[in-house]
Amino acid sequence: MRAPLGHFDNAVAAPDCLDLLTPPVAEAVRAWRGHVPADQLIYVDTDPEIADTAVFAEHYGSELLGQSANCVVVAGRRGAGTTLAACVVLSSTRVDVNGTVRRQLGARKASFAPMDTAVGETGMEYGGITPIGLPAGWPLLIDSAVVDTDWILIGSGRRRGKLIVPGKALADIAGALVLEGLGI
């Protein structure tokens, strides 16, 4: 199979390679019920040593700079309570944690979750966290520019490998909320 973007030697429909995904991501792909069929979630094998966006795009295709998204875990605090959420923005932007995220979560303070919290709560590797397979009940905030991208490169749950999915597929994930201005 040829990947819909980039220059990858190995691309396969994600349902056909569940063993290459972390357990929560594999389970989410197995249970996929979005408007976009699961076989349009494409896994591409990548070198984890060149996961940095700029180096990654230089190696796998410069067009990936405009078609890649990052998924980060944030913590919103209000009083003694903390709400964990995930945010997905184009890799050319950064998450508006202190504005859009804080307001959306109804938090007094919001920040990026510590690495051990993000990894422990998601069951995914740091640097590979993806919106597919997040814990049930988590808010998933997605910048509208991500959803408006025909094909978007996201993490696979591991540092090795990525997923290429239609941007609109992410809006079908439980708990997803598409927002303008999440990425700045």
N, C-alpha and C positions, 0 to 999 in steps of 0.2 A: 504494500500500500504506500502511496505517496502522501506525505503530509500536506495539508492545505496551505501551509506557509513555511518559510524557512528551508534550510537544506539539511535534512536529517537522513542518516543512513538507514534507520530503522523506525518505522511508524506502524502502529497496529491499533485496531479498535480496542478501547480500554476493557470492554467485557471479555475480550479474548486474552488478556494478560493480567488477570486479577492478582496473580502471585507476585507481580512486580510492584504492587501498590501496598501501602500500609493497610492494616485491617479496617480502620474506619473508612478509608477511601474506597477500598474494595467493596465493602458492604454497601456504601452509598451508590456505587456504580451498579452493583447487582440489583439494588432496589429502585433504580432510576425510573421515574415516572413523568418526566417533564415533556413539554411539547416537542422538544428535539429528541429524536431517538438516541438511546444509549450508544449505538454504534457510531454516532457522530462525535463522541468523546474519544479523542485520539491520543494515545500514549506515544511519546517519542523518547528514545533512549538518548541521554546526554551525559557528558562528562561532568561529574560533580566538582572537579577541580576548577572549572571555568563557569561557575554558576553566577558570578557577578554580571549584572545586566549588560554593561558595555562590552566586556570581554566575550560574553555569551553571544551577543549580536554580531560581533566581529567574526566569530567562528562559524555560527550557524545561519547568518543572513542579516544584513543591516536593516531590512524591513521589520525585523522583530522589535526594534526600538519603539516603534509606534503601535505595535500589536502585542505587547506584553503587559501583564498586570501583576501587581504584588498583593498578597493577602497578609494582613498583619492583625495580630490580636491586641485588643485594647481593654483597659480596665477603667470603668466609670465608677466613681465613689460618691456616695451620698450618705452622710452619717457613718454608721458602722457597716453599711451594706456595700458590696462591690458587685458590679455586673460586668461579666466578660462578654465581649462581642468581637466579631471579625469585620474588617473593613477591606474592600477590594477597590483599588485605584490603578489607573494606568501607571506603568513604571516610570514614566517621565514626570509624574507628579508626586506629591506627598499628601498624606492624610491630614485633613484639617481636624486634628484631635481636640484642640482647645476651643473650637467654634462649633462646627457641624456635629461632630461626634458627641461632645459634651451635652449640647442641647438635645440631640436625638435620644440619648440615654437618660436624660433628666438628671444628669450627674452634676455635682458641685465641682468635681475635679475629674479629669480624664487624662490618661497617659498610656503609653505602650506598656503592655503587660511584660513582666520579667520573662526572660527566656525560659527558665525552668517551669514557670506557670504555663506559658504558651505551649511548650512541648508536652508537659505532663497532662494538661487538660485536653489537648487535641489528639494525642497519640501519634503525632506527626513529627518529622525531623525539622529542626530549625533551619530556615532557608528553603524549605519545601512546602510550607503550610499552604493549604489550598482551601477554597470555599466548599469544595465537594467532600463531604464526610465530617463536617464540624459537629460538635456535640448538639444533641437535640435541645431545642429551647433557646439556643444562642441567637441574638439578633445578628443578622448578616447585612451590613450596610455596603451597598455597591454604588460606585459613582456611575452616573448615567452614560458617561463616555465609554465605559467598559461594555455595557449592554449594547451600545450602538455600534460596536466594532464587530465586523462580520465574523472573524476568527480571532480568538485571543489566546495567548500562551500564558498558562498559569502553572503553579506548582503541582506536583503529583502526590504530595505527602512525604516524599523523600527528596534529598538533594540530587540524587541520580534520577533523571527522567523528568519530563514535563508533560502536561496535558495541553492539547490544543482543542478548544471547544468554541462553538458559535457563542458570541457574547450574550445573545438573548437567552441562552440556556441557563445562565447563572440566575436570571430573574425567577426561574421556576423552583429554585431551592427553597425548602421550608424555612421560614423566618427571614427571607430576603426582602429588603426594602431598597428600592432604587432611588438615589438622591442626586440632585443637581449640586455641584460645588463641594462634594466630599473630597475630591482630589484638587489640590491647589498647586 
